[in-house]
């Protein structure tokens, strides 16, 4: 800044030869006056404002510490701040981990859906292309290929319908039509619905002797019908020919425990924790043969969670499996 004033003064003096002697004093005074205002402008712009900012920060800091009576309290507040920062960092890290996990799950879920849909679609394409290329006029294969295409189309429809059901359950988690109904009568209804499917494998659908009493429960009847359809159909699907599917009811004071047991192929211990995952198949080779969407148990879990009830599974590989659910007993008024 001083250099600027000197330069202005030099410039003024350098041209003094052209100034008349009478005006020299006035000229020099004007130059000094200009330099003074220039210095003041630069000082206020670049220095004084920063000094005022620093002064304000210091003043605010002093004001905030007026109520602090000891150094210990200052240290305590600093410790509190440090603790909050540590908590915030931990929560942020947890959120980031959760987001990464969700992203990983999303990618796996999309990949699983793609894989499950491609199998029946490609199979249907293969049969239809064969028919279009001349097989339609071959009596040995035309009906057989059409039946297989229809079968895979039905499987594709099942997958799409189950995906729609899961999406509905997730978006309407709290929307339950709670009514009082007899749970044994509901299971008997499911037995009738699956009677032919069980007969195709010579599987008996029975209530466990001594644990077949009736209970009135408070739940969404339609959704519980879906639960028992999926559980009993699953026991038939993985049951052995000539086997048995048993349903049992146990009184647990305010709740009842319903168990669906079979003497089928069972599940390995390492697969148990994944049974309720979407599209998870413990026995992948056999699962493809028996069909299904791979979403049945995931749907059951969603429905039970919507009821705020539990579902459990225990199984011994090669001996069979037992699925258990709890339901709220209805209060009977007279």
C-alpha positions as CSV (number, residue, x, y, z in Angstrom):
1,X,0.0,0.0,0.0
2,X,2.9,2.4,0.9
3,X,4.4,1.6,-2.5
4,X,1.2,2.8,-4.2
5,X,1.3,6.1,-2.4
6,X,5.0,6.6,-3.3
7,X,4.3,5.8,-6.9
8,X,1.5,8.3,-7.0
9,X,3.7,11.0,-5.4
10,X,6.6,10.2,-7.8
11,X,4.3,10.6,-10.7
12,X,3.0,13.9,-9.4
13,X,6.5,15.2,-8.8
14,X,7.8,14.0,-12.1
15,X,5.5,16.3,-13.8
16,X,6.3,19.3,-11.6
17,X,8.3,21.0,-14.4
18,X,5.0,21.7,-16.1
19,X,3.5,23.4,-13.0
20,X,3.8,27.1,-12.4
21,X,5.7,28.0,-9.2
22,X,2.7,29.6,-7.6
23,X,0.7,26.4,-7.7
24,X,3.5,24.0,-6.5
25,X,2.3,24.0,-2.8
26,X,-1.3,23.4,-3.8
27,X,-0.3,20.6,-6.1
28,X,1.8,18.9,-3.5
29,X,-1.0,19.2,-0.9
30,X,-3.5,17.7,-3.3
31,X,-1.1,14.8,-3.9
32,X,-0.8,14.1,-0.2
33,X,-4.5,14.3,0.3
34,X,-5.2,11.8,-2.5
35,X,-2.6,9.4,-1.0
36,X,-4.2,9.7,2.5
37,X,-7.7,8.8,1.2
38,X,-6.2,6.0,-0.9
39,X,-4.4,4.6,2.2
40,X,-7.5,4.8,4.3
41,X,-9.6,3.1,1.7
42,X,-7.2,0.2,1.4
43,X,-6.8,-0.1,5.1
44,X,-10.6,-0.3,5.8
45,X,-11.1,-2.7,2.9
46,X,-8.4,-5.3,3.6
47,X,-7.4,-4.8,7.2
48,X,-10.0,-3.2,9.4
49,X,-12.9,-5.5,8.4
50,X,-10.8,-8.6,9.2
51,X,-9.8,-7.0,12.6
52,X,-13.6,-6.4,13.3
53,X,-14.4,-10.1,12.4
54,X,-11.7,-11.4,14.7
55,X,-12.9,-9.0,17.5
56,X,-16.5,-10.3,17.0
57,X,-15.4,-13.9,17.3
58,X,-13.4,-13.2,20.5
59,X,-16.3,-11.2,22.0
60,X,-18.8,-14.0,21.2
61,X,-16.5,-16.6,22.7
62,X,-16.2,-14.5,25.9
63,X,-20.0,-14.0,26.1
64,X,-20.5,-17.8,25.8
65,X,-18.1,-18.4,28.7
66,X,-19.6,-15.8,31.1
67,X,-21.6,-18.5,32.9
68,X,-18.6,-20.9,33.2
69,X,-17.5,-20.8,36.8
70,X,-14.5,-23.2,36.6
71,X,-12.1,-24.9,34.3
72,X,-13.6,-28.3,35.2
73,X,-16.9,-27.3,33.7
74,X,-15.2,-26.2,30.5
75,X,-13.4,-29.5,30.3
76,X,-16.8,-31.3,31.0
77,X,-18.4,-29.4,28.1
78,X,-15.5,-30.3,25.8
79,X,-15.9,-34.0,26.9
80,X,-19.6,-33.8,26.1
81,X,-18.8,-32.4,22.7
82,X,-16.3,-35.1,22.1
83,X,-18.8,-37.7,23.2
84,X,-21.4,-36.4,20.8
85,X,-18.9,-36.3,17.9
86,X,-17.9,-39.9,18.6
87,X,-21.6,-40.9,18.8
88,X,-22.3,-39.1,15.5
89,X,-19.4,-40.8,13.8
90,X,-20.6,-44.2,15.0
91,X,-24.1,-43.6,13.8
92,X,-22.9,-42.3,10.5
93,X,-20.7,-45.4,10.0
94,X,-23.6,-47.6,10.9
95,X,-25.8,-45.8,8.4
96,X,-23.2,-46.2,5.7
97,X,-22.8,-49.9,6.5
98,X,-26.6,-50.3,6.4
99,X,-26.8,-48.5,3.0
100,X,-24.0,-50.7,1.6
101,X,-25.8,-53.8,2.9
102,X,-29.1,-52.6,1.3
103,X,-27.4,-51.9,-2.0
104,X,-25.8,-55.3,-1.9
105,X,-29.2,-56.9,-1.1
106,X,-30.9,-54.9,-3.9
107,X,-28.3,-56.1,-6.5
108,X,-28.7,-59.7,-5.3
109,X,-32.5,-59.5,-5.3
110,X,-32.6,-58.1,-8.8
111,X,-30.2,-60.8,-10.0
112,X,-32.3,-63.5,-8.3
113,X,-35.5,-62.2,-10.0
114,X,-33.8,-62.1,-13.3
115,X,-32.5,-65.7,-12.9
116,X,-35.9,-67.0,-11.8
117,X,-37.7,-65.3,-14.7
118,X,-35.3,-66.3,-17.4
119,X,-35.6,-70.0,-16.8
120,X,-39.3,-70.4,-17.6
121,X,-39.1,-67.7,-20.4
122,X,-36.2,-69.4,-22.2
123,X,-38.0,-72.8,-21.8
124,X,-41.2,-71.5,-23.3
125,X,-39.3,-69.9,-26.1
126,X,-37.5,-73.2,-26.9
127,X,-40.8,-75.1,-27.2
128,X,-42.6,-72.5,-29.2
129,X,-39.7,-72.0,-31.7
130,X,-39.6,-75.8,-32.2
131,X,-43.3,-75.8,-32.9
132,X,-43.0,-72.9,-35.3
133,X,-40.2,-74.5,-37.2
134,X,-42.4,-77.5,-38.1
135,X,-43.0,-79.3,-34.9
136,X,-46.6,-78.0,-34.8
137,X,-47.4,-80.5,-37.5
138,X,-45.7,-83.4,-35.8
139,X,-48.3,-85.3,-33.8
140,X,-45.6,-86.9,-31.7
141,X,-44.4,-83.6,-30.1
142,X,-46.9,-80.8,-30.8
143,X,-49.3,-81.5,-27.9
144,X,-46.4,-82.5,-25.6
145,X,-44.5,-79.3,-26.3
146,X,-47.6,-77.1,-25.9
147,X,-48.3,-78.7,-22.5
148,X,-44.7,-78.0,-21.4
149,X,-44.9,-74.4,-22.6
150,X,-48.2,-74.0,-20.7
151,X,-46.6,-75.5,-17.6
152,X,-43.7,-73.1,-17.6
153,X,-46.1,-70.3,-18.3
154,X,-48.0,-71.2,-15.2
155,X,-44.7,-71.2,-13.2
156,X,-43.9,-67.7,-14.6
157,X,-47.3,-66.5,-13.6
158,X,-46.8,-67.9,-10.1
159,X,-43.5,-66.0,-9.7
160,X,-45.0,-62.7,-10.9
161,X,-48.1,-63.1,-8.6
162,X,-45.9,-63.9,-5.6
163,X,-43.7,-60.9,-6.3
164,X,-46.8,-58.7,-6.5
165,X,-48.0,-60.2,-3.2
166,X,-44.7,-59.5,-1.4
167,X,-44.7,-55.9,-2.7
168,X,-48.2,-55.5,-1.5
169,X,-47.3,-56.9,2.0
170,X,-44.3,-54.5,2.2
171,X,-46.3,-51.4,1.2
172,X,-49.3,-52.3,3.3
173,X,-47.5,-53.8,6.3
174,X,-50.0,-52.5,8.9
175,X,-53.2,-53.1,6.9
176,X,-54.7,-56.2,8.4
177,X,-58.3,-57.2,8.5
178,X,-58.3,-58.7,12.0
179,X,-61.3,-61.0,12.8
180,X,-62.0,-63.8,15.2
181,X,-62.1,-67.3,13.6
182,X,-61.5,-70.9,14.4
183,X,-58.0,-71.8,13.4
184,X,-58.6,-75.6,13.1
185,X,-61.5,-75.0,10.7
186,X,-59.1,-72.8,8.6
187,X,-56.5,-75.6,8.4
188,X,-59.2,-78.1,7.5
189,X,-60.1,-75.8,4.6
190,X,-56.5,-75.8,3.5
191,X,-56.3,-79.6,3.7
192,X,-59.3,-79.7,1.3
193,X,-57.6,-77.2,-1.1
194,X,-54.4,-79.3,-1.2
195,X,-56.0,-82.7,-1.0
196,X,-55.2,-83.7,-4.7
197,X,-51.7,-82.4,-4.5
198,X,-51.0,-84.5,-1.4
199,X,-52.7,-87.5,-3.0
200,X,-50.3,-87.3,-6.0
201,X,-47.5,-88.2,-3.6
202,X,-49.5,-90.4,-1.3
203,X,-49.0,-87.9,1.6
204,X,-51.5,-87.9,4.5
205,X,-52.6,-84.6,5.8
206,X,-53.5,-85.0,9.5
207,X,-53.8,-83.3,12.9
208,X,-51.4,-84.6,15.5
209,X,-53.3,-86.8,17.9
210,X,-53.7,-85.1,21.3
211,X,-52.8,-81.7,19.8
212,X,-55.7,-81.0,17.5
213,X,-58.0,-79.0,19.7
214,X,-59.8,-76.0,18.4
215,X,-58.8,-72.4,19.2
216,X,-60.3,-69.0,18.3
217,X,-57.7,-66.6,17.2
218,X,-57.6,-62.9,16.3
219,X,-55.8,-62.5,12.9
220,X,-56.4,-61.7,9.2
221,X,-58.1,-64.8,8.0
222,X,-57.3,-64.4,4.3
223,X,-53.6,-63.8,5.0
224,X,-53.4,-66.8,7.5
225,X,-55.0,-68.9,4.8
226,X,-52.1,-67.9,2.6
227,X,-49.7,-68.8,5.4
228,X,-51.0,-72.4,5.8
229,X,-51.3,-72.9,2.0
230,X,-47.6,-72.1,1.7
231,X,-46.4,-74.1,4.7
232,X,-48.4,-77.2,3.9
233,X,-47.7,-77.0,0.2
234,X,-44.0,-76.7,1.1
235,X,-44.2,-79.8,3.3
236,X,-45.9,-81.8,0.5
237,X,-43.3,-80.5,-2.1
238,X,-40.3,-81.7,0.0
239,X,-42.0,-84.6,1.6
240,X,-41.3,-88.2,0.8
241,X,-43.8,-90.3,-1.1
242,X,-46.1,-92.0,1.3
243,X,-45.2,-89.6,4.1
244,X,-47.2,-87.5,6.5
245,X,-47.8,-83.8,7.1
246,X,-49.1,-83.1,10.6
247,X,-50.5,-79.9,12.1
248,X,-50.5,-79.4,15.8
249,X,-52.0,-76.7,18.2
250,X,-50.5,-75.9,21.6
251,X,-52.0,-73.6,24.2
252,X,-49.6,-70.9,25.3
253,X,-51.8,-68.7,27.5
254,X,-52.4,-65.6,25.5
255,X,-51.2,-67.2,22.3
256,X,-51.3,-70.5,20.5
257,X,-48.5,-72.3,18.8
258,X,-49.3,-73.9,15.5
259,X,-46.7,-76.4,14.1
260,X,-46.6,-77.9,10.6
261,X,-44.4,-81.0,10.5
262,X,-43.3,-83.5,7.9
263,X,-41.0,-86.5,7.6
264,X,-39.5,-85.4,4.3
265,X,-35.9,-84.6,3.2
266,X,-35.2,-82.0,5.9
267,X,-32.8,-79.1,5.7
268,X,-29.1,-78.9,6.5
269,X,-28.1,-76.8,9.4
270,X,-26.2,-74.2,7.4
271,X,-29.3,-73.6,5.2
272,X,-31.7,-73.0,8.1
273,X,-30.9,-69.3,8.5
274,X,-31.6,-68.6,4.9
275,X,-34.9,-70.4,4.5
276,X,-37.0,-67.3,4.6
277,X,-34.8,-65.4,2.1
278,X,-36.4,-64.6,-1.2
279,X,-35.6,-67.2,-3.9
280,X,-33.4,-69.2,-1.5
281,X,-33.5,-72.9,-2.3
282,X,-31.7,-75.3,0.1
283,X,-31.8,-78.2,-2.4
284,X,-31.4,-76.3,-5.7
285,X,-31.5,-79.4,-8.0
286,X,-34.7,-80.8,-6.4
287,X,-36.3,-77.3,-6.1
288,X,-36.1,-76.8,-9.8
289,X,-37.9,-80.2,-10.4
290,X,-40.7,-79.5,-7.9
291,X,-41.2,-76.0,-9.2
292,X,-42.6,-73.1,-7.2
293,X,-41.5,-69.4,-7.1
294,X,-39.0,-69.7,-4.3
295,X,-41.0,-67.0,-2.5
296,X,-43.4,-69.0,-0.4
297,X,-41.6,-68.9,2.9
298,X,-40.6,-65.2,2.4
299,X,-44.4,-64.5,2.1
300,X,-45.1,-66.4,5.3
301,X,-42.5,-64.4,7.1
302,X,-43.9,-61.1,5.9
303,X,-47.4,-62.0,7.0
304,X,-46.3,-63.2,10.4
305,X,-44.2,-60.0,10.9
306,X,-47.3,-57.9,10.0
307,X,-49.2,-59.7,12.8
308,X,-46.2,-59.0,15.1
309,X,-45.9,-62.8,15.6
310,X,-43.1,-65.2,15.3
311,X,-42.2,-68.0,12.9
312,X,-39.5,-70.6,13.7
313,X,-38.1,-73.7,12.0
314,X,-36.2,-76.7,13.2
315,X,-35.1,-79.5,11.0
316,X,-32.9,-82.6,10.8
317,X,-31.5,-83.4,7.4
318,X,-32.9,-86.6,6.0
319,X,-35.7,-86.8,8.7
320,X,-38.0,-83.9,8.2
321,X,-38.8,-80.3,9.2
322,X,-41.2,-78.5,11.6
323,X,-42.3,-74.9,11.1
324,X,-44.0,-73.1,14.0
325,X,-46.0,-69.9,14.2
326,X,-47.6,-68.1,17.0
327,X,-51.1,-66.4,16.9
328,X,-53.0,-64.2,19.3
329,X,-55.9,-66.0,21.0
330,X,-59.2,-64.1,20.7
331,X,-61.0,-63.0,23.9
332,X,-64.3,-64.7,23.9
333,X,-67.2,-62.6,25.2
334,X,-70.5,-64.1,26.4
